[in-house]
Amino acid sequence: MAEIVNLNRFRKQQARQTRRAEADANAAKFGRTRAERDLAEAQADKAARDLAAHRRDAGADGADD
């Protein structure tokens, strides 16, 4: 004999699982701590400074425009 299933309970359970999976995906995509965000920003700033430090000046090659 088959087990009786409450369809409302089943529907709500499926909705919960869907929302939980979506929340987990969003947490992986957007969820970073303040320390992680600050570290990423500091690394980007340092990379920009390093790149700017290696730039040549416009008049350094002797060409006049």
mmJSON file of the N, C-alpha and C atoms, coordinates in Angstrom:
{"data_MODEL":{"atom_site":{
"group_PDB":["ATOM","ATOM","ATOM","ATOM","ATOM","ATOM","ATOM","ATOM","ATOM","ATOM","ATOM","ATOM","ATOM","ATOM","ATOM","ATOM","ATOM","ATOM","ATOM","ATOM","ATOM","ATOM","ATOM","ATOM","ATOM","ATOM","ATOM","ATOM","ATOM","ATOM","ATOM","ATOM","ATOM","ATOM","ATOM","ATOM","ATOM","ATOM","ATOM","ATOM","ATOM","ATOM","ATOM","ATOM","ATOM","ATOM","ATOM","ATOM","ATOM","ATOM","ATOM","ATOM","ATOM","ATOM","ATOM","ATOM","ATOM","ATOM","ATOM","ATOM","ATOM","ATOM","ATOM","ATOM","ATOM","ATOM","ATOM","ATOM","ATOM","ATOM","ATOM","ATOM","ATOM","ATOM","ATOM","ATOM","ATOM","ATOM","ATOM","ATOM","ATOM","ATOM","ATOM","ATOM","ATOM","ATOM","ATOM","ATOM","ATOM","ATOM","ATOM","ATOM","ATOM","ATOM","ATOM","ATOM","ATOM","ATOM","ATOM","ATOM","ATOM","ATOM","ATOM","ATOM","ATOM","ATOM","ATOM","ATOM","ATOM","ATOM","ATOM","ATOM","ATOM","ATOM","ATOM","ATOM","ATOM","ATOM","ATOM","ATOM","ATOM","ATOM","ATOM","ATOM","ATOM","ATOM","ATOM","ATOM","ATOM","ATOM","ATOM","ATOM","ATOM","ATOM","ATOM","ATOM","ATOM","ATOM","ATOM","ATOM","ATOM","ATOM","ATOM","ATOM","ATOM","ATOM","ATOM","ATOM","ATOM","ATOM","ATOM","ATOM","ATOM","ATOM","ATOM","ATOM","ATOM","ATOM","ATOM","ATOM","ATOM","ATOM","ATOM","ATOM","ATOM","ATOM","ATOM","ATOM","ATOM","ATOM","ATOM","ATOM","ATOM","ATOM","ATOM","ATOM","ATOM","ATOM","ATOM","ATOM","ATOM","ATOM","ATOM","ATOM","ATOM","ATOM","ATOM","ATOM","ATOM","ATOM","ATOM","ATOM","ATOM","ATOM","ATOM"],
"id":[1,2,3,4,5,6,7,8,9,10,11,12,13,14,15,16,17,18,19,20,21,22,23,24,25,26,27,28,29,30,31,32,33,34,35,36,37,38,39,40,41,42,43,44,45,46,47,48,49,50,51,52,53,54,55,56,57,58,59,60,61,62,63,64,65,66,67,68,69,70,71,72,73,74,75,76,77,78,79,80,81,82,83,84,85,86,87,88,89,90,91,92,93,94,95,96,97,98,99,100,101,102,103,104,105,106,107,108,109,110,111,112,113,114,115,116,117,118,119,120,121,122,123,124,125,126,127,128,129,130,131,132,133,134,135,136,137,138,139,140,141,142,143,144,145,146,147,148,149,150,151,152,153,154,155,156,157,158,159,160,161,162,163,164,165,166,167,168,169,170,171,172,173,174,175,176,177,178,179,180,181,182,183,184,185,186,187,188,189,190,191,192,193,194,195],
"type_symbol":["N","C","C","N","C","C","N","C","C","N","C","C","N","C","C","N","C","C","N","C","C","N","C","C","N","C","C","N","C","C","N","C","C","N","C","C","N","C","C","N","C","C","N","C","C","N","C","C","N","C","C","N","C","C","N","C","C","N","C","C","N","C","C","N","C","C","N","C","C","N","C","C","N","C","C","N","C","C","N","C","C","N","C","C","N","C","C","N","C","C","N","C","C","N","C","C","N","C","C","N","C","C","N","C","C","N","C","C","N","C","C","N","C","C","N","C","C","N","C","C","N","C","C","N","C","C","N","C","C","N","C","C","N","C","C","N","C","C","N","C","C","N","C","C","N","C","C","N","C","C","N","C","C","N","C","C","N","C","C","N","C","C","N","C","C","N","C","C","N","C","C","N","C","C","N","C","C","N","C","C","N","C","C","N","C","C","N","C","C","N","C","C","N","C","C"],
"label_atom_id":["N","CA","C","N","CA","C","N","CA","C","N","CA","C","N","CA","C","N","CA","C","N","CA","C","N","CA","C","N","CA","C","N","CA","C","N","CA","C","N","CA","C","N","CA","C","N","CA","C","N","CA","C","N","CA","C","N","CA","C","N","CA","C","N","CA","C","N","CA","C","N","CA","C","N","CA","C","N","CA","C","N","CA","C","N","CA","C","N","CA","C","N","CA","C","N","CA","C","N","CA","C","N","CA","C","N","CA","C","N","CA","C","N","CA","C","N","CA","C","N","CA","C","N","CA","C","N","CA","C","N","CA","C","N","CA","C","N","CA","C","N","CA","C","N","CA","C","N","CA","C","N","CA","C","N","CA","C","N","CA","C","N","CA","C","N","CA","C","N","CA","C","N","CA","C","N","CA","C","N","CA","C","N","CA","C","N","CA","C","N","CA","C","N","CA","C","N","CA","C","N","CA","C","N","CA","C","N","CA","C","N","CA","C","N","CA","C","N","CA","C","N","CA","C","N","CA","C"],
"label_alt_id":[null,null,null,null,null,null,null,null,null,null,null,null,null,null,null,null,null,null,null,null,null,null,null,null,null,null,null,null,null,null,null,null,null,null,null,null,null,null,null,null,null,null,null,null,null,null,null,null,null,null,null,null,null,null,null,null,null,null,null,null,null,null,null,null,null,null,null,null,null,null,null,null,null,null,null,null,null,null,null,null,null,null,null,null,null,null,null,null,null,null,null,null,null,null,null,null,null,null,null,null,null,null,null,null,null,null,null,null,null,null,null,null,null,null,null,null,null,null,null,null,null,null,null,null,null,null,null,null,null,null,null,null,null,null,null,null,null,null,null,null,null,null,null,null,null,null,null,null,null,null,null,null,null,null,null,null,null,null,null,null,null,null,null,null,null,null,null,null,null,null,null,null,null,null,null,null,null,null,null,null,null,null,null,null,null,null,null,null,null,null,null,null,null,null,null],
"label_comp_id":["MET","MET","MET","ALA","ALA","ALA","GLU","GLU","GLU","ILE","ILE","ILE","VAL","VAL","VAL","ASN","ASN","ASN","LEU","LEU","LEU","ASN","ASN","ASN","ARG","ARG","ARG","PHE","PHE","PHE","ARG","ARG","ARG","LYS","LYS","LYS","GLN","GLN","GLN","GLN","GLN","GLN","ALA","ALA","ALA","ARG","ARG","ARG","GLN","GLN","GLN","THR","THR","THR","ARG","ARG","ARG","ARG","ARG","ARG","ALA","ALA","ALA","GLU","GLU","GLU","ALA","ALA","ALA","ASP","ASP","ASP","ALA","ALA","ALA","ASN","ASN","ASN","ALA","ALA","ALA","ALA","ALA","ALA","LYS","LYS","LYS","PHE","PHE","PHE","GLY","GLY","GLY","ARG","ARG","ARG","THR","THR","THR","ARG","ARG","ARG","ALA","ALA","ALA","GLU","GLU","GLU","ARG","ARG","ARG","ASP","ASP","ASP","LEU","LEU","LEU","ALA","ALA","ALA","GLU","GLU","GLU","ALA","ALA","ALA","GLN","GLN","GLN","ALA","ALA","ALA","ASP","ASP","ASP","LYS","LYS","LYS","ALA","ALA","ALA","ALA","ALA","ALA","ARG","ARG","ARG","ASP","ASP","ASP","LEU","LEU","LEU","ALA","ALA","ALA","ALA","ALA","ALA","HIS","HIS","HIS","ARG","ARG","ARG","ARG","ARG","ARG","ASP","ASP","ASP","ALA","ALA","ALA","GLY","GLY","GLY","ALA","ALA","ALA","ASP","ASP","ASP","GLY","GLY","GLY","ALA","ALA","ALA","ASP","ASP","ASP","ASP","ASP","ASP"],
"label_asym_id":["A","A","A","A","A","A","A","A","A","A","A","A","A","A","A","A","A","A","A","A","A","A","A","A","A","A","A","A","A","A","A","A","A","A","A","A","A","A","A","A","A","A","A","A","A","A","A","A","A","A","A","A","A","A","A","A","A","A","A","A","A","A","A","A","A","A","A","A","A","A","A","A","A","A","A","A","A","A","A","A","A","A","A","A","A","A","A","A","A","A","A","A","A","A","A","A","A","A","A","A","A","A","A","A","A","A","A","A","A","A","A","A","A","A","A","A","A","A","A","A","A","A","A","A","A","A","A","A","A","A","A","A","A","A","A","A","A","A","A","A","A","A","A","A","A","A","A","A","A","A","A","A","A","A","A","A","A","A","A","A","A","A","A","A","A","A","A","A","A","A","A","A","A","A","A","A","A","A","A","A","A","A","A","A","A","A","A","A","A","A","A","A","A","A","A"],
"label_entity_id":["1","1","1","1","1","1","1","1","1","1","1","1","1","1","1","1","1","1","1","1","1","1","1","1","1","1","1","1","1","1","1","1","1","1","1","1","1","1","1","1","1","1","1","1","1","1","1","1","1","1","1","1","1","1","1","1","1","1","1","1","1","1","1","1","1","1","1","1","1","1","1","1","1","1","1","1","1","1","1","1","1","1","1","1","1","1","1","1","1","1","1","1","1","1","1","1","1","1","1","1","1","1","1","1","1","1","1","1","1","1","1","1","1","1","1","1","1","1","1","1","1","1","1","1","1","1","1","1","1","1","1","1","1","1","1","1","1","1","1","1","1","1","1","1","1","1","1","1","1","1","1","1","1","1","1","1","1","1","1","1","1","1","1","1","1","1","1","1","1","1","1","1","1","1","1","1","1","1","1","1","1","1","1","1","1","1","1","1","1","1","1","1","1","1","1"],
"label_seq_id":[1,1,1,2,2,2,3,3,3,4,4,4,5,5,5,6,6,6,7,7,7,8,8,8,9,9,9,10,10,10,11,11,11,12,12,12,13,13,13,14,14,14,15,15,15,16,16,16,17,17,17,18,18,18,19,19,19,20,20,20,21,21,21,22,22,22,23,23,23,24,24,24,25,25,25,26,26,26,27,27,27,28,28,28,29,29,29,30,30,30,31,31,31,32,32,32,33,33,33,34,34,34,35,35,35,36,36,36,37,37,37,38,38,38,39,39,39,40,40,40,41,41,41,42,42,42,43,43,43,44,44,44,45,45,45,46,46,46,47,47,47,48,48,48,49,49,49,50,50,50,51,51,51,52,52,52,53,53,53,54,54,54,55,55,55,56,56,56,57,57,57,58,58,58,59,59,59,60,60,60,61,61,61,62,62,62,63,63,63,64,64,64,65,65,65],
"pdbx_PDB_ins_code":[null,null,null,null,null,null,null,null,null,null,null,null,null,null,null,null,null,null,null,null,null,null,null,null,null,null,null,null,null,null,null,null,null,null,null,null,null,null,null,null,null,null,null,null,null,null,null,null,null,null,null,null,null,null,null,null,null,null,null,null,null,null,null,null,null,null,null,null,null,null,null,null,null,null,null,null,null,null,null,null,null,null,null,null,null,null,null,null,null,null,null,null,null,null,null,null,null,null,null,null,null,null,null,null,null,null,null,null,null,null,null,null,null,null,null,null,null,null,null,null,null,null,null,null,null,null,null,null,null,null,null,null,null,null,null,null,null,null,null,null,null,null,null,null,null,null,null,null,null,null,null,null,null,null,null,null,null,null,null,null,null,null,null,null,null,null,null,null,null,null,null,null,null,null,null,null,null,null,null,null,null,null,null,null,null,null,null,null,null,null,null,null,null,null,null],
"Cartn_x":[0.843,0.0,0.899,0.498,1.295,1.133,2.15,2.12,1.334,0.498,-0.32,0.561,0.472,1.304,0.392,0.71,-0.015,0.583,-0.198,0.326,0.715,-0.003,0.373,1.731,1.95,3.231,4.354,4.084,5.082,5.412,4.399,4.611,5.423,5.099,5.834,7.28,7.486,8.833,9.661,9.07,9.769,10.111,9.195,9.443,10.579,10.611,11.69,13.039,13.086,14.341,14.811,13.883,14.237,14.79,14.12,14.593,15.947,16.15,17.421,18.556,18.29,19.307,19.639,18.631,18.858,19.643,19.323,20.038,21.503,21.75,23.132,23.92,23.265,23.933,24.251,23.314,23.55,24.64,24.68,25.711,27.093,27.175,28.458,28.845,27.854,28.133,28.429,27.647,27.744,28.26,28.209,28.506,29.979,30.504,31.893,31.897,32.797,32.891,33.526,33.391,33.981,35.5,36.111,37.564,37.963,37.198,37.5,37.338,36.284,36.082,37.207,37.598,38.68,40.002,40.271,41.497,41.508,40.403,40.332,40.522,39.935,40.087,41.539,42.188,43.585,44.489,44.209,45.004,44.826,43.601,43.351,44.056,44.039,44.729,46.237,46.797,48.229,48.591,47.768,48.028,47.987,47.044,46.96,48.182,48.634,49.838,51.067,51.198,52.35,52.358,51.184,51.093,51.453,50.969,51.26,52.751,53.388,54.803,55.672,55.181,55.949,55.682,54.774,54.453,55.59,55.753,56.74,56.098,56.895,56.39,56.224,55.339,55.049,56.258,57.044,58.172,59.492,59.514,60.757,61.461,60.744,61.377,61.952,61.787,62.377,61.518,60.389,59.523,58.641,58.551,57.686,56.477,55.315,54.068,53.463],
"Cartn_y":[-1.166,0.0,1.244,2.255,3.474,4.348,5.121,6.03,7.284,7.732,8.922,10.157,11.076,12.267,13.493,14.409,15.662,16.594,16.948,17.722,19.139,19.745,21.084,21.048,20.056,19.921,19.682,18.845,18.559,19.827,20.603,21.833,22.835,22.997,23.93,23.474,22.193,21.657,21.926,21.729,22.009,23.496,24.363,25.804,26.179,25.582,25.849,25.432,24.267,23.783,24.694,25.168,26.073,27.381,27.951,29.207,29.024,27.893,27.633,27.509,26.836,26.7,28.064,28.893,30.243,31.096,30.974,31.734,31.301,30.011,29.517,30.043,30.082,30.598,32.08,32.845,34.273,34.49,33.663,33.805,33.548,32.579,32.3,33.412,34.02,35.047,36.402,36.796,38.132,38.166,37.066,37.068,37.095,38.264,38.396,39.231,38.936,39.69,41.043,41.955,43.292,43.182,42.282,42.106,41.656,40.745,40.298,41.429,42.236,43.376,44.39,44.685,45.646,45.145,43.855,43.275,43.364,43.045,43.12,44.555,45.506,46.915,47.36,46.952,47.314,46.698,45.468,44.826,45.538,45.961,46.681,48.033,48.724,50.011,49.838,48.805,48.559,48.219,47.428,47.083,48.335,49.241,50.486,51.364,51.434,52.218,51.634,50.318,49.662,49.91,49.843,50.083,51.534,52.469,53.88,54.158,53.461,53.67,53.195,52.271,51.751,52.504,53.461,54.227,55.142,55.313,56.267,57.644,58.663,60.021,60.29,61.204,61.48,62.098,62.979,63.637,62.921,61.753,61.061,60.516,60.247,59.682,60.741,62.01,63.084,63.546,62.932,63.342,64.495,65.527,66.665,66.614,66.723,66.688,68.049],
"Cartn_z":[0.0,0.0,0.0,-0.702,-0.834,0.405,0.656,1.803,1.425,2.328,2.081,2.265,1.285,1.3,1.35,2.271,2.351,1.298,0.286,-0.831,-0.424,0.509,0.975,1.654,2.482,3.172,2.16,1.174,0.142,-0.644,-1.018,-1.777,-0.974,0.29,1.144,1.343,1.48,1.642,0.384,-0.79,-2.043,-2.153,-1.754,-1.804,-0.858,0.324,1.277,0.703,0.089,-0.485,-1.619,-2.42,-3.511,-2.974,-1.974,-1.376,-0.71,-0.046,0.618,-0.405,-1.512,-2.558,-3.161,-3.375,-3.912,-2.919,-1.641,-0.61,-0.531,-0.646,-0.631,-1.826,-2.983,-4.177,-4.009,-3.459,-3.234,-2.194,-1.176,-0.15,-0.743,-1.631,-2.268,-3.228,-3.853,-4.855,-4.225,-3.229,-2.665,-1.233,-0.549,0.878,1.187,1.467,1.903,3.166,4.062,5.293,5.01,5.943,5.788,5.636,6.388,6.306,4.902,4.306,2.949,1.939,2.097,1.194,1.343,2.589,2.831,2.258,2.415,1.876,0.351,-0.288,-1.746,-2.228,-1.515,-1.89,-1.726,-0.639,-0.41,-1.482,-1.867,-2.91,-4.253,-4.557,-5.809,-5.8,-4.653,-4.542,-4.735,-4.128,-4.261,-5.702,-6.358,-7.755,-8.629,-8.355,-9.127,-8.876,-7.634,-7.312,-7.986,-7.951,-8.581,-10.088,-10.705,-12.132,-12.453,-11.654,-11.876,-11.667,-10.774,-10.499,-11.669,-12.476,-13.593,-14.899,-14.869,-16.078,-16.452,-17.714,-18.205,-18.279,-18.102,-18.271,-19.76,-20.101,-21.525,-22.212,-21.537,-22.173,-21.987,-21.414,-21.11,-22.337,-23.428,-24.613,-25.542,-25.219,-26.0,-27.158,-27.398,-28.509,-28.045,-28.872,-28.56,-29.448,-28.846,-29.623,-29.741],
"occupancy":[1.0,1.0,1.0,1.0,1.0,1.0,1.0,1.0,1.0,1.0,1.0,1.0,1.0,1.0,1.0,1.0,1.0,1.0,1.0,1.0,1.0,1.0,1.0,1.0,1.0,1.0,1.0,1.0,1.0,1.0,1.0,1.0,1.0,1.0,1.0,1.0,1.0,1.0,1.0,1.0,1.0,1.0,1.0,1.0,1.0,1.0,1.0,1.0,1.0,1.0,1.0,1.0,1.0,1.0,1.0,1.0,1.0,1.0,1.0,1.0,1.0,1.0,1.0,1.0,1.0,1.0,1.0,1.0,1.0,1.0,1.0,1.0,1.0,1.0,1.0,1.0,1.0,1.0,1.0,1.0,1.0,1.0,1.0,1.0,1.0,1.0,1.0,1.0,1.0,1.0,1.0,1.0,1.0,1.0,1.0,1.0,1.0,1.0,1.0,1.0,1.0,1.0,1.0,1.0,1.0,1.0,1.0,1.0,1.0,1.0,1.0,1.0,1.0,1.0,1.0,1.0,1.0,1.0,1.0,1.0,1.0,1.0,1.0,1.0,1.0,1.0,1.0,1.0,1.0,1.0,1.0,1.0,1.0,1.0,1.0,1.0,1.0,1.0,1.0,1.0,1.0,1.0,1.0,1.0,1.0,1.0,1.0,1.0,1.0,1.0,1.0,1.0,1.0,1.0,1.0,1.0,1.0,1.0,1.0,1.0,1.0,1.0,1.0,1.0,1.0,1.0,1.0,1.0,1.0,1.0,1.0,1.0,1.0,1.0,1.0,1.0,1.0,1.0,1.0,1.0,1.0,1.0,1.0,1.0,1.0,1.0,1.0,1.0,1.0,1.0,1.0,1.0,1.0,1.0,1.0],
"B_iso_or_equiv":[0.0,0.0,0.0,0.0,0.0,0.0,0.0,0.0,0.0,0.0,0.0,0.0,0.0,0.0,0.0,0.0,0.0,0.0,0.0,0.0,0.0,0.0,0.0,0.0,0.0,0.0,0.0,0.0,0.0,0.0,0.0,0.0,0.0,0.0,0.0,0.0,0.0,0.0,0.0,0.0,0.0,0.0,0.0,0.0,0.0,0.0,0.0,0.0,0.0,0.0,0.0,0.0,0.0,0.0,0.0,0.0,0.0,0.0,0.0,0.0,0.0,0.0,0.0,0.0,0.0,0.0,0.0,0.0,0.0,0.0,0.0,0.0,0.0,0.0,0.0,0.0,0.0,0.0,0.0,0.0,0.0,0.0,0.0,0.0,0.0,0.0,0.0,0.0,0.0,0.0,0.0,0.0,0.0,0.0,0.0,0.0,0.0,0.0,0.0,0.0,0.0,0.0,0.0,0.0,0.0,0.0,0.0,0.0,0.0,0.0,0.0,0.0,0.0,0.0,0.0,0.0,0.0,0.0,0.0,0.0,0.0,0.0,0.0,0.0,0.0,0.0,0.0,0.0,0.0,0.0,0.0,0.0,0.0,0.0,0.0,0.0,0.0,0.0,0.0,0.0,0.0,0.0,0.0,0.0,0.0,0.0,0.0,0.0,0.0,0.0,0.0,0.0,0.0,0.0,0.0,0.0,0.0,0.0,0.0,0.0,0.0,0.0,0.0,0.0,0.0,0.0,0.0,0.0,0.0,0.0,0.0,0.0,0.0,0.0,0.0,0.0,0.0,0.0,0.0,0.0,0.0,0.0,0.0,0.0,0.0,0.0,0.0,0.0,0.0,0.0,0.0,0.0,0.0,0.0,0.0],
"pdbx_formal_charge":[null,null,null,null,null,null,null,null,null,null,null,null,null,null,null,null,null,null,null,null,null,null,null,null,null,null,null,null,null,null,null,null,null,null,null,null,null,null,null,null,null,null,null,null,null,null,null,null,null,null,null,null,null,null,null,null,null,null,null,null,null,null,null,null,null,null,null,null,null,null,null,null,null,null,null,null,null,null,null,null,null,null,null,null,null,null,null,null,null,null,null,null,null,null,null,null,null,null,null,null,null,null,null,null,null,null,null,null,null,null,null,null,null,null,null,null,null,null,null,null,null,null,null,null,null,null,null,null,null,null,null,null,null,null,null,null,null,null,null,null,null,null,null,null,null,null,null,null,null,null,null,null,null,null,null,null,null,null,null,null,null,null,null,null,null,null,null,null,null,null,null,null,null,null,null,null,null,null,null,null,null,null,null,null,null,null,null,null,null,null,null,null,null,null,null],
"auth_seq_id":[1,1,1,2,2,2,3,3,3,4,4,4,5,5,5,6,6,6,7,7,7,8,8,8,9,9,9,10,10,10,11,11,11,12,12,12,13,13,13,14,14,14,15,15,15,16,16,16,17,17,17,18,18,18,19,19,19,20,20,20,21,21,21,22,22,22,23,23,23,24,24,24,25,25,25,26,26,26,27,27,27,28,28,28,29,29,29,30,30,30,31,31,31,32,32,32,33,33,33,34,34,34,35,35,35,36,36,36,37,37,37,38,38,38,39,39,39,40,40,40,41,41,41,42,42,42,43,43,43,44,44,44,45,45,45,46,46,46,47,47,47,48,48,48,49,49,49,50,50,50,51,51,51,52,52,52,53,53,53,54,54,54,55,55,55,56,56,56,57,57,57,58,58,58,59,59,59,60,60,60,61,61,61,62,62,62,63,63,63,64,64,64,65,65,65],
"auth_comp_id":["MET","MET","MET","ALA","ALA","ALA","GLU","GLU","GLU","ILE","ILE","ILE","VAL","VAL","VAL","ASN","ASN","ASN","LEU","LEU","LEU","ASN","ASN","ASN","ARG","ARG","ARG","PHE","PHE","PHE","ARG","ARG","ARG","LYS","LYS","LYS","GLN","GLN","GLN","GLN","GLN","GLN","ALA","ALA","ALA","ARG","ARG","ARG","GLN","GLN","GLN","THR","THR","THR","ARG","ARG","ARG","ARG","ARG","ARG","ALA","ALA","ALA","GLU","GLU","GLU","ALA","ALA","ALA","ASP","ASP","ASP","ALA","ALA","ALA","ASN","ASN","ASN","ALA","ALA","ALA","ALA","ALA","ALA","LYS","LYS","LYS","PHE","PHE","PHE","GLY","GLY","GLY","ARG","ARG","ARG","THR","THR","THR","ARG","ARG","ARG","ALA","ALA","ALA","GLU","GLU","GLU","ARG","ARG","ARG","ASP","ASP","ASP","LEU","LEU","LEU","ALA","ALA","ALA","GLU","GLU","GLU","ALA","ALA","ALA","GLN","GLN","GLN","ALA","ALA","ALA","ASP","ASP","ASP","LYS","LYS","LYS","ALA","ALA","ALA","ALA","ALA","ALA","ARG","ARG","ARG","ASP","ASP","ASP","LEU","LEU","LEU","ALA","ALA","ALA","ALA","ALA","ALA","HIS","HIS","HIS","ARG","ARG","ARG","ARG","ARG","ARG","ASP","ASP","ASP","ALA","ALA","ALA","GLY","GLY","GLY","ALA","ALA","ALA","ASP","ASP","ASP","GLY","GLY","GLY","ALA","ALA","ALA","ASP","ASP","ASP","ASP","ASP","ASP"],
"auth_asym_id":["A","A","A","A","A","A","A","A","A","A","A","A","A","A","A","A","A","A","A","A","A","A","A","A","A","A","A","A","A","A","A","A","A","A","A","A","A","A","A","A","A","A","A","A","A","A","A","A","A","A","A","A","A","A","A","A","A","A","A","A","A","A","A","A","A","A","A","A","A","A","A","A","A","A","A","A","A","A","A","A","A","A","A","A","A","A","A","A","A","A","A","A","A","A","A","A","A","A","A","A","A","A","A","A","A","A","A","A","A","A","A","A","A","A","A","A","A","A","A","A","A","A","A","A","A","A","A","A","A","A","A","A","A","A","A","A","A","A","A","A","A","A","A","A","A","A","A","A","A","A","A","A","A","A","A","A","A","A","A","A","A","A","A","A","A","A","A","A","A","A","A","A","A","A","A","A","A","A","A","A","A","A","A","A","A","A","A","A","A","A","A","A","A","A","A"],
"auth_atom_id":["N","CA","C","N","CA","C","N","CA","C","N","CA","C","N","CA","C","N","CA","C","N","CA","C","N","CA","C","N","CA","C","N","CA","C","N","CA","C","N","CA","C","N","CA","C","N","CA","C","N","CA","C","N","CA","C","N","CA","C","N","CA","C","N","CA","C","N","CA","C","N","CA","C","N","CA","C","N","CA","C","N","CA","C","N","CA","C","N","CA","C","N","CA","C","N","CA","C","N","CA","C","N","CA","C","N","CA","C","N","CA","C","N","CA","C","N","CA","C","N","CA","C","N","CA","C","N","CA","C","N","CA","C","N","CA","C","N","CA","C","N","CA","C","N","CA","C","N","CA","C","N","CA","C","N","CA","C","N","CA","C","N","CA","C","N","CA","C","N","CA","C","N","CA","C","N","CA","C","N","CA","C","N","CA","C","N","CA","C","N","CA","C","N","CA","C","N","CA","C","N","CA","C","N","CA","C","N","CA","C","N","CA","C","N","CA","C","N","CA","C","N","CA","C","N","CA","C"],
"pdbx_PDB_model_num":[1,1,1,1,1,1,1,1,1,1,1,1,1,1,1,1,1,1,1,1,1,1,1,1,1,1,1,1,1,1,1,1,1,1,1,1,1,1,1,1,1,1,1,1,1,1,1,1,1,1,1,1,1,1,1,1,1,1,1,1,1,1,1,1,1,1,1,1,1,1,1,1,1,1,1,1,1,1,1,1,1,1,1,1,1,1,1,1,1,1,1,1,1,1,1,1,1,1,1,1,1,1,1,1,1,1,1,1,1,1,1,1,1,1,1,1,1,1,1,1,1,1,1,1,1,1,1,1,1,1,1,1,1,1,1,1,1,1,1,1,1,1,1,1,1,1,1,1,1,1,1,1,1,1,1,1,1,1,1,1,1,1,1,1,1,1,1,1,1,1,1,1,1,1,1,1,1,1,1,1,1,1,1,1,1,1,1,1,1,1,1,1,1,1,1]
}}}
